[in-house]
Amino acid sequence: MTVYNFNAGPAILPPTVLSQAQEELRDFAGTGISVMETSHRSKEFEAINNEVEARFKALLGIESGYRVLLLQGGASTQFAMIPLNFLAADAVADYIVTGVWAEKARDEAQKIGKVHIAADTAADKHNRIPTQAELQFSENPAYVHLTTNNTIYGTQWQTIPETNGVPIVADMSSDIFSRPFDASKFGLVYAGAQKNLGPSGVTVVLIREDWLDKGAKNVPTMLRYSTHAKNNSLYNTPPTFGVYMLNLVLGWIQEQGGLAGMAEYNTRKANIVYNTIDNSGGFYRGHAVADSRSQMNVTFNLPNQELEKQFLAETKAQGMLGLPGHRSVGGVRASIYNAMSIEGVEALASFMAHFAAKHG
């Protein structure tokens, strides 16, 4: 039986990447030892570390002005690390709240400094992304924070909003490198690797070089971006295997045609599932408003909880794993990140159509 992994994270990895890691597991680069056993100070690992930054920048088409940092602590640590570094006592930061993770980022920032809410979609159960006209920015914010994709509710920014030149700080944990984006709009981008970039354990940060000098100097050493930039992300022992896997995934993305290639592939996959929902005569009800739908996390409900339980039990029995919705909202969630195949999405859509025909 073929197994299709729809888990929201840690999530599916490209099969070719897993095969290469398997082949090299006990003998990396002719060293006779595993990359997990290799010193992070060795020339072999430093080569991996350097290649990650080079590949990351190449995929974005940037040559200078930014650094790529490989940190630990997940996006949740970034929620505090960002305002600790860039939200001065006499400043304010604007936050756009579109889901649970955006709420958590806002809550952490409010413990540290002044926060202005530019928009909040909680009243609509976070089923949409606010329009440009709805965004009410403060007079001179230090930055504007947003979450590009919302895994729990299945919404995604289709275009990055205009902020009148104010740098954007973005949590891209669940859609990074699923499509191109203009790095020049961002002061800082962060993402946990465990959805689109690799296994859990690595947090990737893209930061403008001029921001490194702006960071507060009274922040503990490990929570300063400048610490990690000056030491090429090797200030302390990094998650070496995670960095190695991240490098393989970045190489795989390049082989797929880069970010433009991934965007085309992901649009095809998302359309297959959303068309099935839209053609079900109301049997499947998507949570997200149509113009805010995520290409990464498709969320929907069935007519009642009993049918949802039956749907989830039968899909699991057929090898489709990770489809239960987040515990806070229930329903069904199909996470179809970069590495999910067309075949996997078609298998799900076929099952959905047959299930609706039988029970609708």
N, C-alpha and C positions, 0 to 999 in steps of 0.2 A: 504493500500500500504506500502510495506517495504521500508524504506529509508536507503540509503547507503551514508555515509559521506566520500567524497574524498577530503575534504578541506586540504590545505597544512599547516594550523596552524593559530589559534588553531584548533586542529584536533580531530579525533575520539578517544573516551575513551572506555575501556572495559565495556560492559554492566553490568557485575557483580559488577564492581567497582561503577558504577553509582547507581546501586540498593542498595548497602551497604551504600553509602553516603546518599541516600534518606531515608533509614531506620533510620540512626543515626542523621539525620539533626537536629532534635529538642531535642534530648537527647543523648549526646555523653558519652559513658562509664558510664552510670548511674548517671551522674552529674545533669541531669534535664535541662541542657542548651545545646545549639549548640556548636560545636567546634569553630564556628566563634565568639562566645561570650566568649570563654574560655581564661583566661589570659595566655600569653606566658610564665609567670613565674610559672604557676601551675605545679604540679607533673604530671597531665594528659598530658599536652602538652609537657613537657620535655621528657616524655616517647616516644611520637611520634617522636620528634626531634632526640632522640638517636637511635630509631629503624630505621629511614631513613639511618643514617650513617652505621649502622650495616648491613642492608640489601644490601645497595649499595656495600659495601666492599665484602660481601659474594658472591654476583653475579659475582664479578670480581675475586674471589678467593684470595683476599689479606687480611692479618691480621694486618700488621703494615707498617709503612713507608709512609703512605698517610693519609690525612685528607679529609673529604667531607664537603664542605661548602655550605650553602643554602643562596643565595644572592638575590638581587633585581636589576632591571635595565636592564635585558635581556642580551643577548650575545653582543648587541651593546655597552653596558657599558664596557664589558670585552675587547673590541677592544682597548680601551684607558687604562684601568686598568692594563693590562698585561705589556705594555711597560713602563708605569709610575713606576711600581715596579721592572721590571727586565731588562730594557734597559738603561744601564748607559751611561753617556755622552761620554765615550771613547770606547764604544762597538758598535757592529752592530748586527742586527737581520735579519735572512733570512726568506723571505716570498715566499710561493708557491701560485700563483694566478690562481685559476681555476673557478672563477665565481664572481657574484656580492658581496656576503658576504665576500669572500676573498679579493676583491678589497676594501671594506669598512674597513676591518681590517688593510690592508696595509696603507690606507690613514690616519687612526688615528695614526698608529705607526710613520709615516713620520712626523707628527706634533710634535712628542716627541723626536725622536732620529734618528740614522742612520739606514736605511733599505736597504738591498740587495735583489733584486728579483732573486730567484733561478730558477724560471720558470714561464711562463705566457702563458696561452692558449687563450688569447683574439683574436689573429689572426685567430683562428679556431672557433670563436664564442663559445668558451668554450664547445665544443662538445666532449671533451676527457680529460682524466687524463694524465699528462706527464709521460713518462717512466723514469725509474731510470737513464738511460744514459743521459737524457736531463737535469737532475738536476745539476745546477752549484752552489755549495755552496761557501760562502765566507770562508776565511782562519780559522777564529775562532769565529763563531757566538755565541751569548748569548743563542739563541734558534732558532729552525726552526718552523715556523708557517704554518699550513695547515688547510683546511676545508675538513672534511672527506666525506661529501655528499653535493651536490649542488642542492637545491630544484628547482631553476628556470630552469636550463638547463638539469637536470636529469642525472648527472654524479656522480660517487662515486669511491673513492679509493678502489680497490679490495684487495690490500695489503698495509700495511704501509711502506713507503720507508725507506731505510737504510740511516742514517745520520752520520755515523762514530762516534757514541757515543754522539752526541750532543742531548740534550733533545728536544723532540717535544712538541710544544704547539698546541692543536687541538680544533677547533670548531666542536663539534659533535652534534650540536643542532638538526639536522634532521635525524640522524641515531643512536644516542646513545642507547645502549642496544638492538639493532636489531640483534646483532651478538657478539661473544666474541672478546675481544682484549687484548693484552698484556700490562698491565698498566706500566710495567717497562720501556717501551720505551718513556714514557711521563713524562715531568716535570709538566704539567698542562693540564687538559681537562676541557672544559666548554660547557654547553648546556642549552639553554632555554628549559623549561619543556614542552612547549605547543605542541609538536609533538609526542613524544614517551613516555613521563614520567608523564603527567598530564595536568592540565589547565595552562593558562598563569599566570605569576606573580612570579614564582620561577626560579632562575638561579642556576643550580647545578655546583659546581666546585670541581674537584678532583685534589689535589695538593700534590706534594711530600713534606714531612715534612721538609727536609733540605732546600727547597726553601723558607719556611716561614722566615727563618733567613736572607736570601739574599735580601729580599725586601727593596727597598729604604726607608729610615727613614724620608724623607722630604715630603712624600706623605700625603695628608689629611687623617684623621683618617678613615673615611668611605670607602676610596679607598685602604686601606691596607689589604691584605689577613690575616696578622697576627692578626689584630683587631678581625676579625670574627672567626679565629681559637681559639684564647684565650677565647673567649666568647661563644664557641659552637654555632655560628650563631645566638646568642641572644643578640648581642650588642645593637640593637634597635629592635623595634617591627617587627617581621617577617610577611610575608603573611601566616597567620596561616592555613587558609582553603586550600591554595595551597600546603603547606607542608603536611597536612593531606592527601590530595588526592594523592600526590606523594608517600607517604608511602603505600597507598592502591595499587597503580599501581605496585610498586616494589614487593609487596606481590603476585600480580597477575602474574608477570613475573616469579617469583619463581615457582608458581603452573604450569606454562606452560613448565617446564623443564629447566628453567634458560636461559642463553644466547644461549647455544647450541640448545635448543628447539626452541627459537625464530628464530635463523638463518635458521633452517630447514623449519620452517613454512613460513618465508618470502621468501625464495628461491622458494618454491612451488607457492606462490602467484604471484611473479614477472614473473616466467616462463609462467604462464597462459596468462598474458597480452602480454608479448614479443613474444610468439609463435603466438598469434593472429595477431600482427603487421607483423611478418616475413612471415606469410602465406597469407597475403592479396594481394599478387601480386603487391605491390608498392602503393596500395591505401592509406595505412597508412605509413608515413615516420617518423621513430624515429629520434629525434634530436641527441642523444648520439651515438658515435661509439660503436659497439657491446661490445668491451672489457672494456668499461668504464661505462656501463649502471648501473643506480641506482636501487636498490631493493626497495627504498622508494618512489621515484617520477618518474613515467613513463611519458615522454614527447614525443608528436608526433603531426604531422600535417596531414591534409587531402589534397586532390588535389587543393582545392581553399577555399577562406574565406567563400563563400556562403555555401558550404557544411559543413564547420566547425561550422558556426552559426546554421545550421539546426541540426547537430549532437548534439551540446550543448543544444539546445532547447528541443530536443526529449529525451535526457537522463535525463534532469531535470524533464520533465513531468513524467518520469517513476521512479522518486525518487532517482536518482543518482546525488548528490549535490557536488558542488565544483570542477567541472571538467574544467572550463576555465583556460587556461594557464596564467602565470603571465603577467601582463599588459605590461611588457617590451618586451616580445617575442611572445605573442599570442599563437595560437594553443590550444592543449588540454594537460592537466596535471592530471594524476591520482595519488594521493598520497595514498599509500597503507601501512601505518605505521603498527606497531605491532598489534594494536587493530582491524585493518580491517580483516574481516572474509573471508574465502575461498568463501563463498556464494556470498559476495559482488563482489569479483573479477570475479567470474564466470558469474555473471549477466552482468557485464560490457563487458566481452569478448564475451558473447553471442550476446549482442546488437551490438557490433562492427562487428561481422561476418555477421549478418543480414543486417546491414546498408551498408557494403561494397558490399554484393551480390546485393543489390537493386540499388546502385548508382555507382558501379564500372564499 
